[in-house]
Amino acid sequence: MENMQSRIPPDISDYTFDLILVGAGINGAGIARDAAMRGLKVLLLDKGDIASGTTSWSTRLIHGGLRYLEYYEFCLVQESLSEREKLLRIAPHLVKPLPFVVPVYEHSKRGPMMIRLGMFAYDFLSFNKSMDWHKILSRDEVLERIPGLEPEGLLAAALYYDGQTEYAERLAVENAVSAHEHGAIVLTYAEVERLIVDKENVVGIEFIDLLGSGKYTVNAPVIVNVAGPWVDEVLRQMNSTEECMIGGTKGSHLVVDPFPGAPAGEALYVEAKADGRPFFIVPWNGRYLIGTTDIRYEGDLDLVVADDEEIDYLINETNTIIPEAGLSRDKILFTYSGIRPLPYQPEGAEGSVTRSHIVYDHTRHHPKIGGLVSIIGGKLTTYRNLSRQTVNVVYEKLGEKAPECRTDEVPLPGGTTRSFEEFSAGFKRTSGLAEELSTRLLKIYGVRAPEVLAMAGDDPSLRAPLASPFSMETGIIGAEVLYAFRHELAGKLGDVLLRRSMVGLGPRVGLDVDETAAQIAVRHLGWSRERAELEVREFRDYIRRLRPKDLHETEPLKA
């Protein structure tokens, strides 16, 4: 593809890197940012886009893991709650408080006493939190708050607060952008084909540019395999004797329009009647997100799709807890599925597999393998602390003293302001945009919203929404397309729609703006008509895995 060769320095093989990261999900992007901020020379690669794997397919919560208390993972809960507070500070545009209601029924596995104890423990473990403490609601109080709940057998409910990041992709993108601004080289669509081993030390990698400029070899004394569910695949490229390290489970979600009886402005944390497993009904992006499932998975990691059984399970459980919901398959806007990169555990309940992460230094376990670290597990909420721990290990392997980590204090690019509320008010007054559109830009780009708008220059067409009728969720403007490619490391049209402007997760999954967005690239970025048509086809092929309501499945899914 034209204009792509320059993204990879032709002499990259001669560069001196301290650290190569394989995988640009939230953990890889977070490690890259921390390492670059501490002065390391970093290369971050991914065979797809930033956050195009597991990061994109979570329930989009920044939470302490109330459920983990059942498995006595108190340290993980405390770590998660502490990290939640840090993310509220460094990314105020992306991470926000959200109230949760936990109804308790006569048939619930977790009775009122257990819920009350869990809530006290949750509050105790987050003693320095900025959010309100929990409340126990009587049956009448919870039905007054959420009238649509099934009343039969309802005993009480707990009300507590956690965090939500509606656009988890943006959290990863901003980490990668920050890493890039601190000197890291970030290459998407760069697939690692081989780990280079010299005298039993992993000293570099060979990768191929999937956008067409060839193969490259790069070296570094430390390689971190942070490929999420693909960790074992990366290890196999060095004929590793390591046993299976990842035992991923599949989680699927449904996205639906607001429905009768749905909670207004708060999430439901519900125990499924069929199997007792907790799931969420969460207000999200102007709609509702319902999930998730938890199923062992051994299929194609590059093509994970919600199956009919999962869809029916989530529909039935939602209709059970909210009888007037009336959900059916034809009311689903789209679905999504991902694989949790959990530690390998062949037996036992899926929910019992630890959600804590492991920074696995291969040298400590196999002295003959030097230079390689693999990241096992990890949660969206704790990515920053995982990154801190990993960079400390990198410095240890380099034989150097680690400088202080500052990612808990330095805001992400869109959050660099003392008062996001004051900044937002000022932008809305001066942008010249409609209220809905200025709100949308602030929600996605934070304090960099004016930079996005500046891409329009004197061209009014770049300030206007690409789709009509306009709504907050689908109001992408032309300037965002340019900003994504020029300042946010986008390589393809799908990157812009799904992980920069976020319009690809709107009610029409970007199908109403994909062709128009591609034409923006033709007019302003020098794309050929052929490339624009190809990018639209690739985007629509990809979107099929979401099983969207607006796209008939006339062709087979493609990995």
C-alpha positions, -999 to +999 in steps of 0.1 A: +000+000+000+012+035-009+026+058+018+033+029+042+070+022+036+081+053+055+065+041+087+094+016+092+129+032+091+148+014+064+178+011+087+158-002+117+180-033+118+209-010+128+189+006+157+200-001+193+170-011+213+169-019+250+136-036+248+113-052+222+077-057+230+056-083+211+019-073+214+003-039+216-028-046+237-033-026+269-004-043+286+021-040+258+011-003+252+014+003+290+048-013+293+060+007+262+049+040+278+064+033+312+097+020+296+100+050+273+092+075+300+120+060+321+145+064+292+146+030+276+148+026+238+117+007+230+102-011+199+065-021+202+051-044+176+017-060+169+005-082+140-027-062+141-036-028+154-032-013+189-058-029+212-072-051+183-072-082+205-085-089+240-084-053+250-112-045+227-135-073+239-137-068+276-167-056+296-150-022+297-149-019+335-122-005+357-131-024+388-117-040+419-131-075+411-158-079+437-162-115+426-125-123+433-133-121+470-150-155+467-116-170+458-098-151+486-077-130+461-076-101+485-043-088+472-056-087+437-088-068+448-067-043+468-043-038+438-073-034+414-090-009+437-058+011+441-052+011+403-088+022+397-081+054+417-050+061+397-068+057+364-095+080+375-068+107+379-047+101+349-075+095+324-105+115+336-120+116+301-119+078+297-124+064+332-155+074+352-174+062+382-205+041+377-230+028+403-237-009+404-267-027+419-265-063+431-299-078+436-302-107+460-329-133+456-342-163+476-325-186+451-292-167+450-260-187+458-248-155+475-272-146+502-277-112+519-252-119+546-225-129+521-232-098+500-230-076+530-197-091+541-184-088+506-193-051+504-177-043+538-145-061+526-146-042+493-149-009+510-122-018+535-098-028+508-103+006+491-102+028+521-086+057+502-112+057+474-128+088+460-162+071+455-191+067+479-193+037+502-218+009+496-254+009+507-277-020+514-311-014+498-343-030+511-366-048+487-389-018+483-359+006+479-344-015+450-377-018+432-382+019+435-348+024+420-351-002+393-389-010+388-382-034+360-365-060+382-381-093+388-399-088+421-406-125+430-382-138+456-363-105+457-349-099+492-326-069+490-298-054+470-264-038+474-255-005+458-218+002+453-195+022+429-168+011+405-153+025+373-161+022+336-140+029+306-165+029+277-136+030+252-110+006+264-094+009+230-087+045+236-069+037+269-045+015+250-041+039+220-033+068+244-006+047+261+009+038+227+008+075+216+024+086+248+051+059+243+057+072+208+059+108+220+086+096+245+107+081+218+094+045+213+089+031+178+054+017+175+047-006+145+013-021+138+007-048+112+042-061+120+040-099+126+069-116+144+079-146+124+109-158+145+126-152+178+163-151+172+183-172+196+220-170+200+238-194+224+204-201+241+197-164+246+168-146+229+186-116+213+161-103+187+132-109+164+125-112+127+092-096+116+073-091+084+055-059+075+020-070+067+014-037+048+040-047+023+075-033+028+093-067+035+110-085+064+132-070+091+155-082+118+159-062+150+179-069+182+176-061+219+189-076+251+154-080+264+123-093+246+089-092+263+063-115+249+031-097+258+009-112+231-021-120+253-038-152+241-011-156+215+018-159+240+022-196+234+022-190+196+051-166+200+070-191+221+066-218+195+086-196+171+117-204+190+110-241+193+104-235+230+102-264+254+079-244+277+047-261+286+014-245+277+013-212+295-021-198+284-055-213+292-077-187+277-115-186+283-139-170+259-161-141+269-190-129+248-212-098+250-244-084+234-251-048+225-287-037+225-308-005+224-324+007+256-352-017+265-382-017+289-372-021+325-335-014+319-317+004+348-312+041+341-277+053+347-264+024+367-252-012+360-268-044+372-244-071+386-266-102+385-263-139+393-275-160+364-304-182+374-292-211+351-258-216+366-252-190+393-225-172+373-224-134+377-229-112+346-234-075+339-261-054+323-242-021+318-253+012+303-227+018+275-222+042+246-259+052+247-270+016+248-266-015+269-238-040+271-247-075+284-221-100+293-201-120+298-198-157+293-168-177+305-161-208+284-128-227+278-117-221+242-093-240+219-104-226+186-090-200+162-076-171+182-079-148+152-116-154+146-136-154+179-173-151+174-202-153+199-221-185+193-258-191+194-257-208+228-240-178+244-264-154+228-294-173+240-279-176+275-274-139+278-309-131+263-326-156+286-309-144+317-316-107+309-353-115+303-354-135+336-340-107+357-360-080+338-392-097+327-405-068+306-372-065+286-385-087+258-351-092+243-348-115+213-321-121+187-336-096+162-331-068+188-293-074+191-274-046+174-241-066+174-221-090+196-184-093+204-162-120+218-126-122+231-102-146+248-090-139+283-052-147+284-055-166+317-028-189+332-032-225+320-054-245+343-068-276+326-092-285+354-117-267+377-143-241+371-135-214+346-143-186+371-118-200+396-088-194+373-069-165+389-072-131+372-039-120+387-010-116+363+024-132+361+056-115+349+074-147+338+111-143+335+121-174+315+157-172+328+146-178+364+128-210+354+150-222+326+185-207+330+194-217+295+168-193+281+181-157+285+166-124+275+130-134+274+100-124+296+064-135+290+033-118+305+006-143+316-028-130+324-036-095+335-067-073+338-075-040+321-078-024+355-042-034+366-024-028+333-004+002+348+009-018+378+017-048+356+037-024+333+056-010+363+065-044+375+076-055+340+098-025+334+115-031+368+122-067+356+136-053+324+160-031+342+171-060+364+179-080+333+198-051+319+218-049+351+208-013+357+190+005+385+154+012+376+144+049+376+112+058+394+080+049+377+059+080+371+029+066+352+007+069+383+012+107+383+016+117+346-018+119+329-024+102+296-023+125+266-061+133+267-061+139+305-034+165+309-054+192+327-060+202+363-098+203+358-113+183+329-147+198+337-134+234+333-115+224+301-146+208+287-168+238+294-143+261+276-140+238+246-178+237+242-180+275+244-153+281+218-154+251+194-183+263+173-196+228+173-230+215+183-233+205+219-236+168+211-205+168+188-182+187+212-193+164+240-184+134+218-150+147+209-142+154+246-153+120+256-130+103+231-100+126+228-101+146+261-079+177+261-067+169+226-101+175+211-089+210+199-060+193+181-085+170+163-106+200+153-075+218+141-070+191+114-100+206+096-082+238+090-103+261+068-122+232+053-158+232+068-165+197+053-139+183+078-159+197+107-192+182+097-204+147+107-199+121+080-233+104+087-268+116+087-289+118+108-264+130+134-262+114+168-236+115+195-225+079+189-221+082+151-210+118+147-175+112+135-162+142+116-137+141+087-109+157+108-109+126+130-098+105+100-068+127+094-059+129+131-060+091+134-035+086+106-013+116+113-011+115+151-026+083+165-007+056+146-036+043+126-026+021+096-060+011+081-095+023+078-107-002+104-083+013+129-099+047+125-134+034+129-130+008+156-102+020+178-097+058+172-130+075+165-150+046+181-177+050+155-173+013+146-189+004+180-219+026+175-253+011+166-245+007+129-209-005+136-195+021+112-213+008+081-229+042+076-196+061+074-169+036+061-171+047+025-172+084+033-143+080+057-123+063+030-130+091+006-116+116+032-084+096+029-085+097-009-089+135-009-065+144+019-040+115+024-033+105-012-051+072-012-059+057-045-095+048-053-084+011-054-070+013-019-102+030-006-123+003-020-100-024-006-100-009+029-138-007+029-141-044+018-116-054+045-135-035+072-168-051+063-152-085+062-139-079+097-172-065+110-190-098+101-175-114+132-196-090+153-228-105+138-242-070+133-279-065+126-271-041+097-249-066+077-264-097+063-241-127+065-240-134+028-203-145+029-183-167+052-164-151+081-127-145+073-099-145+099 
